[in-house]
Amino acid sequence: MQDRLGGGALAATQRVRRRPRLAEAVVEDLVNAIVTEMYPAGTALPPENMLCDLYGVSRTVVREATTALTEKGLVVSQQGRGTIVRDSRDWNLLDPMILAALFRREDGLSYLDNLSEIRSSLEASMAAKAAKKATPESVAELTAQIDKLEGLVDMPAAYVHEDVHFHDIIMRISGDRLSKAIIDGIQGKALNTHGYAGKLSVAHVRDTQAAHRRIHDAIVAGDPEAAARAMREHIESSWAKRRSSRVET
């Protein structure tokens, strides 16, 4: 507990005090502490008065934060024991704060691997649906986007934003709103994680553009199997390259 109340905690407290939504700031810090196992499963969070001192907030704010942690499945209040950290099997892993913290763990790479598997499966299915449902208007939109990407191959940083939009167009064409919502939710946090986006290079972007072109062509041709295959190969090979770069650093 002394480490939690040291210089790092003081700096965190100062940051919290500058934020307008105090409870949310406290929740975010505690989520990170729980998910990264600073507070392991089965242990109790510090008492309410100590959390008030740590974050420089009122008991009301701490109670609001504890309620939020309970709703996320991270803790449970037990009579005589306090606020106890629950086993990770009880956590809401799709919660944005929990996801962000998972990717920061020492074993965060395994969660990024899992994310890639989920993307590969869902986006391959959506690419197949897009190939079946594409209209002249949606094909024109997708073609305009692939042509725009072509002009950005030598500008990796600019390419990334339009890359995301390319995938978004395909997901929208598919009409699979639930799968799109799942991917948007989990990938949004991963994109802010060092190691998921990887170190961009023109060579990597050229390979990515070639893969995008194969996906585009299969959808335009109305070939669901080819579209699914091209999307799956693209996501899997792209992550393999980024993952290798992360492991080597």
N, C-alpha and C positions, 0 to 999 in steps of 0.2 A: 504494500500500500504506500510505502514511502516513495517508491518510484513514481507512482501515479500522482503524488502530491509534490513532485520535484519541479525543476525548472520547466520541463516540457509541459507539465500540467498547468503551470502558472501562465505560460504563453497561450495555451489552449483556452484558459479561463478568460484571458484578455481578449482573445478573438471572439469568444462567445458573447462577451459584454458589448461588443460593437455590433452584434447582429440583432436585428429587430425581433426575429422569431426565436426567442431563447430556447423554448422547449425543443424545437426542431434541431437546433444546434447541439443540444445535450443529447438528444436521441441519436444523432449521426455519430457523435463521438463514442457513445456507449455501444452502438451497433458494431462499430469497427473494433472496439475492445473485446466484445463478446465473440464475434465471428473469427477474429484473429487469435482467439483463445487466451487473451490476457486475463479473461475471466472464464476458466474452463467449465464445461458442463458439470452441474451438480454443486458448484460453488455459489456463494451468495454475493450479490453486489454490495458495495459499501453501504452502510446505513444512510438513511435519508439526510441526516444532518451533515455527514461527511461529504455527500454529493453536493449539498448546498454550498459548502465551503469550497469544494473542488472547482465548481463551475461559477461560483459567485452569483447564484440565483436563489429564488425563494423556494419554500417547500411546495408551493403550488406548481411551480415550473417543474420541479423534480417529479411530482406526482403525475403531471401530464406526460412527462417523458416515460415514466414507468408504465403508464397505461398504453402508450404507443408501442413500447417494447413487448408488452403482453400481447397486443393485437398482431404483432409480427411473428408471434410464436417463439420468441427468444427467451422469455422468462415467465415464471409463475410465482405468485405470492403464496407462501406457506406459513401458516400460523406458527409462531415461535422460532422460525428459521429466517424469515425475511424474504427478499426477492431472489429466487433461485434461477440460475441459468439452466435452460432446458437442453436436452440432447439435440444435436443438429438435425436429427430425423424429424423433429417437430417444427423446424424453422420454415417460414414461407420463403422458399428459395427464389421466387419470382419477384419478391419485393426489391425495388430498385436499390435501396440502401444496402440490403443484404448482399445483393449481387455484386455491387461495387466493392464491398469488403471481401467477398470471396475471391475476387480476382486479385486482391492485394495480398492474400495469404501466401505462405511459403510454398504451398502446394497449389497455388493459383493456376499453374499451367494445366493441371488436370481438368480444372473447370473450363478453361479455354478450349481444351480438346473436346470436352463434352459439348460446348457451345457449337463448335465446328460441325460435330456430328448431327446436332439438331438442325442447324442451318442447312446442311447437305440434304437431309431427308425432307424437310419441309419445303425448301426452295426448289428442289428437283420436282416435287409433286406440283408445286405452283407453276413451274415452267411448263410442265405437261398440260396443265389446265389452260394456261395462257395460249398454248399452241392450238387448243381446241376452240377457245372462245374469242381469239383475236378478230377484231373488225378492221376494215380498211383504215378507219380513223386511229385506232390504237396501234396498228402496224406503222402508220405514218409517224406517230409520236415516238415509237421505239426506234425507228430508223433514223429519225432526226437526232435522237440521243446518241446512238452508236456513231453517227457521223461527227457529232460534237466531241465525243470522246476521242475520236481519231485525231482531231486537231490539238488535243492536249497530251498526247503520248510523251512528248519531250518536256512536259511540265508536271511531274509527279504530284506535287502538292495540290495543284488545281484539279488534277485528274481524280483524286480521291473523292471529292465532293460529288462530282458528276457520276462517279462509279456507283455511289450509294443511290443516286437518283435513277440510274439504269435498272438496278435491282427493284427499286420501288415501283417503277412503271410495270415491270413484269408481274409483281405481286398484285398490283391493282387490276391488271388485265385478267388475272386468274380468278378474281372475285372471291378468293379465299380470305375473308377478313379476319377470321380467328387466327390462322397461321401467321398472317402479316402482323397482327397485334403481338403475338408471342415473340416473333423475331425482332420487331421494333423495340420491344421491352428489354429483351436480354442483350441485344447487340448494342443498344445505345450506350450502356455502361461499359461494355467491352471496348468500344472504339476509343474511350478515354483512358484505356489501360495500356501502359507501355508494354510492348511485346505482342499485342494482338494486331495492331495496325502494322507493326514491323518497320524496318528501315526501307524507305522507298528508293527505288532505283529505276532509271529509264528502261533497263533490260527487263525488270520485273513487270513494269507497266506495259511493255510491248507484249509480253506473254499474256498478261491479263486482257489486253485488248483483243488478242487473237481468240482467247477463250470467249470473250463477250460476243465477238463476231459469230462464232459457231452457235452460241445460244440464240442470238438474233436470227440467224439464217434458218435454224430449225423451227422457231416460232413462226416466222414468216411463211415457211413452207407448210405449216400446219402439221408438223410431225411431232406428236407428243413424246414418243419414245426417245427420239434424237434430242429433243429439248431437255428432257429430264436427265439424260446421260451427259449432255454437255454441261448442264448446270452442276451436276454432282461432281464431275471431274474438275471443273473450274474451282469450286469451293474447296475440295479436298487437296488439290495440288497447290493452290494459293496458300492455304494454311500450312501445309507441309514446308513450304519455303520460308514463311514467316517464322514458324516454330523453330526451324533449324537455325535461323539467324538469332533467335532469342536464346537458344541453348548455348550457342557458341560464345555469346557476349558475357 
